[in-house]
Amino acid sequence: MNTNFTLCNISNSEAALNLHMGFNNFSSGFLIPTDNLTRLKEKAILEGSGENANGFLIIEETGLTIKFIFIETGGENFSAITYDKITGLLMWIKAISGNFSLEMELLLSYQESDPIPPPDPYTKTIYITDVSEKKVKSELENFTIPFILLGCGAAASFSLLVWKKDNKRLKYLLTGIIGAICFSSLLVYNYWLTTGVASIDETSEDTPLEVVEDITLIVDFGDGNIKEWDDFTLREGKTSVLDALDKYCDIKYDDYGWGILVTEIDGVEGDWIYEVNGEQPGHGADRHYLRDGDTIEWILV
């Protein structure tokens, strides 16, 4: 990278100065410290909206990112910067200062062979964890048709009783109302069935089961040392790959919000990946739930 000062080995603050990464004395650059984000925000507020500031500052924060937007009052300087809160890396920037204009974005990519894909910092993911509530709703759907048929039958019986009377206007009115109710009920049920809560697929590894049996766990430390546990059971809904590993091993891991990455097993630190029945699932060990008879293998690569 060429700058006005040096040709190579430039510092983070020097890059921030040349590329207008920040505002006033808040030069955040390509990387921010993540150990104390509160202190970082206080410094940004002081430089962006303090007594000596020449503009106003907006801070937007999500679970994964933090964004600083600075707009100079009566001037031409504008800066909007987004950082990843876990790594501190610059994710996106748009900076304008006079004739200078810059917009950059960090593009994340991964190979299909990677055990865990990186998160998309611009989207929100909602994880449904209340499985019992979904099961209750699913079971209620099975009783909807009988209730509708029972209601229509009762309405028809009532209509026959009224039909015996001489008041023709009342008979026609009730018949029309009952027909409309039955037809509307069928439409409502059809809409609810197609757009409502779907029943849980207990064969899917995304769905936790209360109990799984006949599980096999293999840990390959890469130096010929292999540990194995056979035919064990996981209970109380703790049926993920991570739960199986934690049952027998001392582990350390990093929680990235989008999935857990195991970094150490029984004191051996390194790049650990796992397979279930010979296949790599492609997401965190805490998000892959086991089924009866599954075989898990952890491998140090």
N, C-alpha and C positions, 0 to 999 in steps of 0.2 A: 504494500500500500504506500503510495506517495503522498506526503503531506508537505506543508510549508516548512516544517522543522526538520524532519528526518526522512530517510528512505525506507527504513525497516525497524522492527523491534519497537514500535511505538507503544506507549502506555495507554491504559484504558481512559485516563483523564485527557490525554492528548488527542485521542481519537474523538472523544466527546466534544472537545473544543473545536476541532476542525470540521466535524460533521454536524455540529449544532445538536448534539444529543443531550438535551437538558435545557435549562433556563437559568439565567443569572449565575449564581455560584453552585447550583445543583447540576453537576456534570455526571450523569449516571452512566453514560457510555454503553458498551456492549454487555456489561455484567454488573449486577448489583449484589450487595451482601444480603443474605437471607436469614442470618442468625437473629436479627432484630429489625423486623419490618416496621414496628411501631416507631422506632427512632428514625428510620429512613423517611417515613411519612411526615414526621414532625419537622425534619430538615427541609423536605419538599414544601411543606406549608409555609415555613419561615421564609424561604426564598421566593415562593410563588405568590403569597398573599400577605406577607408581613408588612411592617410599617414602611420599609424602604422598597417594597416590590412595585413594579411598574405594570402590573397586570393582575389577572386572577387565575386561580388554579382549581381544577376539578380532579378528584381522585376516584377512580372506579375500581372496585375490587370484587373478584369472584373467588371460588374455591381454588382455582388454579393460577389465576393471573392477577396482576395489579397494573393499572394504567394511570399515567399522569398526563393531564391535558393542561397546557399553559397557553394563555392568549394575552398578548401584550395590549395594554390599553392605549388606544390611539396610535398604535404602531403597526409594523408589518411582520413582527415575529410571532410565529405559531409553532408549537411543539406538542405532539401526541405520541407517547411511548408506552408500549405494553411489554411487560416482563413476566417470565415464568416464575412463580413464587417458590417452587421447589429448587430449581437449579440456579435461578437468578439470571438466566440468559435472556437477551433481548429477543422478543418474538416479532415485534412490528414497530415501525417508527414512520412518522410523517413530520417533516420539519421544513419550515419556510422562514427565511430571513433575507429580506430585500430581494435580490435576484437569485438567491440560492434556494433550491428546492430539492428535497430528498425524500424518497419513500422506499423502505426496505422491509422485507418479511422473511423470517426464517421458515423454510419449508421442511417439515419433518417427513422422513421416508424410512421404510424398513423393508427387508426382504421377507418372502413368505416363510423362510426357515427360522426367522427370529421367534423366540418363545413368547414374547409379549410385545404387541405393537404399542407405539407411543400414543398418548392421548391427543385429542384435538382440542387446543386451548380455547377455541371459539365456540364450542358447543357445550351444552349441559346434558348430563346423563342422569336419568332418574332410575334408581334401582328399586324394584318392588320386593320387599322383604316379608310382608305380612302374608304368608302363604295360607294360613288358616282362614283368613277373611276371604281370600279368593276361592277356597274350597267350599265355604258356606254358600257364597253366591252361585257357584257352579252347581251345587246340589239343589238350590232353589229353582234353577232353570228346569230341572227334570219334572217339577210339579206344576209348571205353568200351564201346559196343554190340558191336563186333567181339570184344573180350576176353570179354564175357559169353557171347556165342554160342559162342566157341571153348571156354570152360570147360564150358558145358552139353553141347557135342558130345563133349568128352573124357569127361565124366561118363557120358553115355549109352553110349558105346563100352565103358567099363569095366563098366557095368551089364550089357551084353549078354554080356560074357565071364563074369561071375559067374553069369549066369542059366543057363548051360549046366551048372553044377554041381548036385548033388542036394540040397544043403542049402537047403530052402525057407525056413526062418526067416532065414538070412543074406540070401537074395535079397530078401525083403520088407523087411528092415531097411535094406539098401543102397539099394533103390529109394526108400524113404521119405526117407532122408537126402539123396539126390541131388535129389529133387523139392523138398525144403525149401530146399536151397542155391540152386537155380535161381530159385525164387519169391522168396526173400529178396534175391537179387542184383538182380532186376528192381525190387523195391520200393526198395532202396537207391539204385539208379541214378535212378529217377524222382524221389526226394526230392532227390538231389544236383543233378539237372538243373533243378528248379524253384526251389531255394533257394540254389544255389551261385553261383559267380562267372559272371556273364553275359559273353558275348563283347563285344568293344569295337565300338561303332558308329563307323566311321571317317568317316561323313558328319556326325557331330555336331561342332559348334564347341567343345565342352567337352573333346574328345579331341585331344591334341597329336600331330601326325604328324612323322616324322623329316625329311622333305623336302617342301616345297611350291614350285610353280613358277608362272610367268606371273603374278606379283603386281604390282599397280599401287598406288602410294602418291601421294596428293595432299594437300598442306598449303596451306590457304587462310588467309592472315593477316588477311583482312578489309578490307585497304586496297587491294585490286587486285593485291597480290603473291601469286602462286600458284606453288608449286614442285611438280614432278611427276617421278616415276621409274616407268618402265614395264618390264614383262617381266623382273623379277629373281627370284632364287631364294633361299629360306631353307633352311638345313641344320642338321644336328646337333640336331634337336629344338627349336631356337629358332625356333618358327614362330607365335608369338603376334602380335597387333596391335602390342604394345609393342616386340617384337623388330624388326619391320619399320620402325617409326619410329626406333628407336635405330640402325639400320643406316646411315641417311643424315642424321640430325639430332642436334644437341646438345639434350638434354632435361633437365628437372628435374621431379621428381614427389614426391608424398607417398604413402607406403605405409601404409594404414590396417588392414592385416591381412586385411581382407575384400576388398581390391582396390586397385589403384594408380590414383591420380588425377594426370594430367599437368597441371602448372602452368606450364610454360614450354617453348617450342620455338624453338630458334635465337635465344635472347635475348629473345623476345617473351613476356611474362608475361600471363596472363589465364585466363579460363574456357575450357578446350579440351574439345571433345567430338569423338567420332569416329563414323563410319558405315562399315558394311561392306556393299557392294553396295546402297547407298541406304537401309539400315535401321540404327537405333540398337540395338545388342545389349542395353544395359541393365546391363552389369557392367564391371568394370575391364578395361583394355586388356591386362593381363597374364593374364587368364583367358579371353580369346576367342582361339581358335586358328584359323588360316587354312586354306583349302582351295585347290587349284589354280584359278587364274583369278580369285581374289578381288580386289576393288578397295576400298582403304581411303581414306577422306577425313577429314582432321582439319580442324576448323573452329573459329575463334576467335569466341566469341559475346559 
